[in-house]
């Protein structure tokens, strides 16, 4: 049985919402994801393939992913 934390890591990214100010619209148009804002933190949820692409996109645009 897969480890839940590994599945979670491959299907979501959590970043401060402020770090998405300049790219959120592009993210939601370009990728099949859902962005949930929770107390100043945004949880980006998608398939493992989409999350990997989002991670690369955010990195290219200077967003630090913890």
GROMACS elastic network, one bead per residue, 0.5 to 0.9 nm:
[ bonds ]
;  ai    aj funct       b0    kb
    1     4     6  0.88941   500
    2     5     6  0.86990   500
    2     6     6  0.74651   500
    2     7     6  0.73712   500
    3     6     6  0.54765   500
    3     7     6  0.66612   500
    3     8     6  0.88911   500
    4     7     6  0.51115   500
    4     8     6  0.61047   500
    4     9     6  0.85883   500
    5     9     6  0.60667   500
    5    10     6  0.86267   500
    6     9     6  0.51344   500
    6    10     6  0.63156   500
    6    11     6  0.87994   500
    7    10     6  0.52106   500
    7    11     6  0.63076   500
    7    12     6  0.87408   500
    7    48     6  0.84409   500
    8    11     6  0.52317   500
    8    12     6  0.60308   500
    8    13     6  0.87836   500
    9    12     6  0.57273   500
    9    13     6  0.71564   500
    9    48     6  0.86878   500
   10    13     6  0.81930   500
   10    46     6  0.86600   500
   10    47     6  0.76142   500
   10    48     6  0.50144   500
   10    49     6  0.83505   500
   10    51     6  0.67189   500
   10    52     6  0.75876   500
   11    44     6  0.82505   500
   11    45     6  0.57506   500
   11    46     6  0.53423   500
   11    47     6  0.53673   500
   11    49     6  0.83726   500
   11    50     6  0.81324   500
   11    51     6  0.59393   500
   11    52     6  0.85557   500
   12    43     6  0.65929   500
   12    44     6  0.53291   500
   12    46     6  0.63132   500
   12    47     6  0.81533   500
   12    48     6  0.80506   500
   12    51     6  0.63902   500
   13    42     6  0.81290   500
   13    43     6  0.57530   500
   13    44     6  0.50737   500
   13    45     6  0.67113   500
   13    46     6  0.89405   500
   13    51     6  0.72135   500
   13    54     6  0.86678   500
   13    55     6  0.77442   500
   13    65     6  0.76127   500
   13    66     6  0.87461   500
   14    17     6  0.88336   500
   14    41     6  0.67615   500
   14    42     6  0.56744   500
   14    44     6  0.62498   500
   14    45     6  0.87978   500
   14    65     6  0.75056   500
   14    66     6  0.77486   500
   15    18     6  0.83771   500
   15    19     6  0.69888   500
   15    20     6  0.80209   500
   15    40     6  0.88727   500
   15    41     6  0.57438   500
   15    42     6  0.54556   500
   15    43     6  0.66725   500
   15    44     6  0.81423   500
   15    63     6  0.85199   500
   15    64     6  0.79332   500
   15    65     6  0.63208   500
   15    66     6  0.72213   500
   16    19     6  0.55662   500
   16    20     6  0.74358   500
   16    37     6  0.88966   500
   16    40     6  0.60165   500
   16    42     6  0.57838   500
   16    43     6  0.86559   500
   17    20     6  0.54341   500
   17    21     6  0.69529   500
   17    24     6  0.89670   500
   17    37     6  0.68480   500
   17    38     6  0.86542   500
   17    39     6  0.89118   500
   17    40     6  0.55745   500
   17    41     6  0.50584   500
   17    43     6  0.85526   500
   18    21     6  0.53475   500
   18    22     6  0.86137   500
   18    40     6  0.75607   500
   18    41     6  0.81787   500
   18    42     6  0.87057   500
   19    22     6  0.75380   500
   19    23     6  0.82747   500
   19    24     6  0.88950   500
   19    62     6  0.88637   500
   19    63     6  0.61511   500
   19    64     6  0.80472   500
   20    23     6  0.52318   500
   20    24     6  0.50838   500
   20    25     6  0.86834   500
   20    27     6  0.88321   500
   20    42     6  0.83776   500
   20    58     6  0.85547   500
   20    63     6  0.75539   500
   21    24     6  0.59604   500
   21    25     6  0.84114   500
   22    25     6  0.77398   500
   22    26     6  0.84267   500
   23    26     6  0.52846   500
   23    27     6  0.61132   500
   23    28     6  0.87766   500
   23    58     6  0.80560   500
   23    61     6  0.78692   500
   24    28     6  0.62389   500
   24    29     6  0.86138   500
   24    35     6  0.86090   500
   25    28     6  0.53108   500
   25    29     6  0.62292   500
   25    30     6  0.85555   500
   26    29     6  0.51637   500
   26    30     6  0.58752   500
   26    31     6  0.82703   500
   27    30     6  0.52958   500
   27    31     6  0.57560   500
   27    32     6  0.84986   500
   27    33     6  0.79428   500
   27    54     6  0.73702   500
   27    57     6  0.83111   500
   27    58     6  0.87098   500
   28    31     6  0.56711   500
   28    32     6  0.69156   500
   28    33     6  0.64700   500
   28    34     6  0.74283   500
   28    35     6  0.79575   500
   29    32     6  0.78016   500
   30    33     6  0.89355   500
   31    46     6  0.85899   500
   31    50     6  0.65301   500
   31    51     6  0.87807   500
   31    53     6  0.81914   500
   31    54     6  0.73027   500
   32    45     6  0.89221   500
   32    46     6  0.66023   500
   32    47     6  0.81244   500
   32    50     6  0.67576   500
   33    44     6  0.66017   500
   33    45     6  0.55631   500
   33    47     6  0.77721   500
   33    50     6  0.72583   500
   33    51     6  0.80396   500
   33    54     6  0.88611   500
   34    43     6  0.80505   500
   34    44     6  0.57334   500
   34    45     6  0.52402   500
   34    46     6  0.65846   500
   35    42     6  0.62998   500
   35    43     6  0.56376   500
   35    45     6  0.64045   500
   36    41     6  0.82333   500
   36    42     6  0.54254   500
   36    43     6  0.50569   500
   36    44     6  0.64575   500
   36    45     6  0.79669   500
   37    40     6  0.64944   500
   37    41     6  0.56763   500
   37    43     6  0.63271   500
   37    44     6  0.87373   500
   38    41     6  0.51565   500
   38    42     6  0.59912   500
   38    43     6  0.75000   500
   39    42     6  0.81520   500
   44    51     6  0.79339   500
   44    54     6  0.88082   500
   45    50     6  0.87424   500
   45    51     6  0.72331   500
   46    49     6  0.79532   500
   46    50     6  0.58059   500
   46    51     6  0.57527   500
   47    50     6  0.51624   500
   47    51     6  0.60504   500
   47    52     6  0.85440   500
   48    51     6  0.51090   500
   48    52     6  0.61447   500
   48    53     6  0.86778   500
   49    52     6  0.52829   500
   49    53     6  0.64124   500
   49    54     6  0.86967   500
   50    53     6  0.50756   500
   50    54     6  0.60019   500
   50    55     6  0.84660   500
   51    55     6  0.59520   500
   51    56     6  0.85783   500
   52    55     6  0.50856   500
   52    56     6  0.64083   500
   52    57     6  0.86970   500
   53    56     6  0.51449   500
   53    57     6  0.61308   500
   53    58     6  0.86221   500
   54    58     6  0.60018   500
   54    59     6  0.84150   500
   55    58     6  0.52491   500
   55    59     6  0.61280   500
   55    60     6  0.86445   500
   55    63     6  0.89806   500
   55    65     6  0.77596   500
   56    59     6  0.51115   500
   56    60     6  0.61830   500
   56    61     6  0.86792   500
   57    60     6  0.51897   500
   57    61     6  0.63497   500
   57    62     6  0.88775   500
   57    63     6  0.87552   500
   58    61     6  0.50330   500
   58    62     6  0.63095   500
   58    63     6  0.51132   500
   58    64     6  0.75302   500
   58    65     6  0.79994   500
   59    62     6  0.51836   500
   59    63     6  0.53632   500
   59    64     6  0.65146   500
   59    65     6  0.76105   500
   60    63     6  0.75814   500
